[in-house]
Amino acid sequence: MKKDGGSAFPSCGADGCGPTGMKLRDYFAAMALQGIKSNDELLKRIMDSSNLPQQELIAQMAYADADAMLAERSK
């Protein structure tokens, strides 16, 4: 099981604070996804070098970036 980094946006309410909602790994992947999808030149280069469907390749790249961010945070 991959480390997810815990909650990206922990909340505090009448019952105290606790982890809720999106995990940090998913948040990091979403941020990476924005960068990847906004760069048409990068998309063309990576699609020319892969036989995976575009959506699958982009998702893999986004989560690889997220995993690298989590690894760096834990140093």
Residue frames as qw, qx, qy, qz and C-alpha x, y, z in Angstrom:
[[0.000, 0.888, 0.461, 0.000, 0.00, 0.00, 0.00],
 [0.399, 0.458, -0.022, 0.794, 1.34, 3.40, -0.97],
 [0.226, -0.439, -0.442, 0.749, 1.63, 6.10, 1.63],
 [0.159, 0.745, 0.534, 0.366, -1.03, 8.69, 0.95],
 [0.251, 0.315, -0.158, 0.902, 0.37, 11.50, 3.10],
 [0.042, -0.437, -0.664, 0.606, -2.75, 11.76, 5.24],
 [0.216, 0.815, 0.532, -0.078, -5.48, 14.29, 4.71],
 [0.408, 0.374, 0.184, 0.813, -4.73, 17.21, 2.40],
 [0.187, -0.486, -0.017, -0.854, -7.23, 19.43, 4.19],
 [0.321, -0.291, -0.824, 0.365, -7.80, 18.28, 7.78],
 [0.254, -0.605, -0.239, -0.716, -10.79, 19.96, 9.36],
 [0.143, -0.076, -0.717, 0.678, -11.70, 20.98, 12.86],
 [0.410, -0.472, -0.422, -0.657, -15.23, 21.09, 14.11],
 [0.607, -0.555, 0.166, -0.544, -17.28, 20.60, 17.24],
 [0.984, -0.175, -0.012, -0.020, -15.97, 17.02, 17.50],
 [0.570, -0.593, 0.401, 0.403, -12.33, 18.12, 17.29],
 [0.295, 0.690, -0.498, -0.434, -9.84, 17.87, 14.44],
 [0.750, -0.039, 0.659, 0.028, -9.50, 14.92, 12.17],
 [0.136, -0.225, 0.705, 0.659, -8.58, 13.68, 8.73],
 [0.561, 0.550, 0.524, -0.328, -11.32, 14.12, 6.15],
 [0.514, 0.796, -0.026, -0.318, -11.66, 14.36, 2.41],
 [0.738, 0.621, -0.248, 0.088, -8.92, 14.19, -0.18],
 [0.842, -0.371, 0.098, 0.380, -5.60, 12.56, 0.65],
 [0.151, -0.814, 0.304, 0.472, -2.38, 14.49, 0.14],
 [0.442, -0.112, 0.754, 0.474, -1.20, 12.04, -2.54],
 [0.349, 0.640, 0.657, 0.192, -4.34, 12.74, -4.58],
 [0.007, 0.955, 0.103, -0.279, -3.92, 16.49, -4.10],
 [0.302, -0.594, 0.528, 0.526, -0.31, 16.36, -5.29],
 [0.428, 0.183, 0.789, 0.400, -1.35, 14.24, -8.28],
 [0.254, 0.833, 0.491, -0.021, -4.08, 16.74, -9.16],
 [0.083, -0.897, 0.165, 0.401, -1.58, 19.59, -9.10],
 [0.365, -0.326, 0.713, 0.502, 0.86, 17.62, -11.28],
 [0.425, 0.478, 0.747, 0.180, -1.99, 16.74, -13.64],
 [0.182, 0.927, 0.205, -0.257, -2.73, 20.44, -14.20],
 [0.150, -0.740, 0.467, 0.461, 0.85, 21.07, -15.23],
 [0.416, -0.048, 0.834, 0.359, 1.06, 18.03, -17.48],
 [0.372, 0.626, 0.681, 0.068, -2.25, 18.76, -19.23],
 [0.110, 0.933, 0.097, -0.328, -1.40, 22.43, -19.75],
 [0.170, -0.647, 0.576, 0.471, 1.77, 21.66, -21.73],
 [0.835, 0.469, 0.072, -0.278, 0.83, 20.56, -25.26],
 [0.429, 0.682, -0.592, 0.001, 4.47, 20.17, -26.30],
 [0.255, -0.372, 0.843, -0.294, 5.17, 17.84, -23.37],
 [0.764, 0.176, 0.476, -0.398, 2.04, 15.82, -24.11],
 [0.748, 0.594, -0.214, -0.205, 3.05, 15.36, -27.74],
 [0.226, 0.615, -0.746, 0.123, 6.57, 14.23, -26.80],
 [0.394, -0.229, 0.819, -0.347, 5.40, 11.71, -24.21],
 [0.805, 0.314, 0.327, -0.384, 2.68, 10.32, -26.44],
 [0.621, 0.647, -0.414, -0.154, 5.19, 9.88, -29.28],
 [0.189, 0.495, -0.820, 0.213, 7.36, 7.77, -26.97],
 [0.357, -0.051, 0.817, -0.449, 4.66, 5.53, -25.46],
 [0.291, -0.138, -0.799, -0.507, 2.10, 3.02, -26.62],
 [0.048, -0.392, -0.787, 0.473, -0.17, 3.53, -23.60],
 [0.015, 0.787, 0.527, 0.321, -3.48, 5.34, -23.96],
 [0.170, 0.569, -0.134, 0.793, -3.00, 9.05, -23.26],
 [0.561, -0.658, -0.003, -0.502, -5.20, 9.14, -20.14],
 [0.934, -0.303, -0.134, 0.134, -3.42, 6.15, -18.58],
 [0.669, 0.249, -0.163, 0.681, 0.03, 7.58, -19.24],
 [0.043, -0.633, 0.090, -0.768, -0.89, 11.00, -17.87],
 [0.740, -0.593, -0.054, -0.313, -2.42, 9.47, -14.72],
 [0.909, -0.124, -0.161, 0.363, 0.71, 7.38, -14.17],
 [0.443, 0.421, -0.144, 0.778, 2.90, 10.46, -14.55],
 [0.320, -0.687, 0.018, -0.652, 0.78, 12.52, -12.16],
 [0.849, -0.513, -0.032, -0.125, 0.89, 9.86, -9.44],
 [0.819, 0.102, -0.171, 0.538, 4.62, 9.29, -9.98],
 [0.156, 0.568, -0.148, 0.794, 5.13, 13.00, -9.32],
 [0.602, -0.633, -0.008, -0.487, 2.89, 12.80, -6.25],
 [0.940, -0.264, -0.144, 0.163, 4.83, 9.82, -4.89],
 [0.611, 0.302, -0.188, 0.707, 8.10, 11.71, -5.42],
 [0.163, -0.654, 0.094, -0.732, 6.71, 14.71, -3.52],
 [0.804, -0.536, -0.044, -0.253, 5.66, 12.49, -0.61],
 [0.896, -0.027, -0.173, 0.408, 9.06, 10.79, -0.55],
 [0.367, 0.477, -0.168, 0.781, 10.82, 14.15, -0.51],
 [0.431, -0.680, 0.013, -0.593, 8.60, 15.42, 2.31],
 [0.897, -0.426, -0.097, -0.059, 9.51, 12.45, 4.48],
 [0.711, 0.313, -0.313, 0.547, 13.28, 13.12, 4.34]]
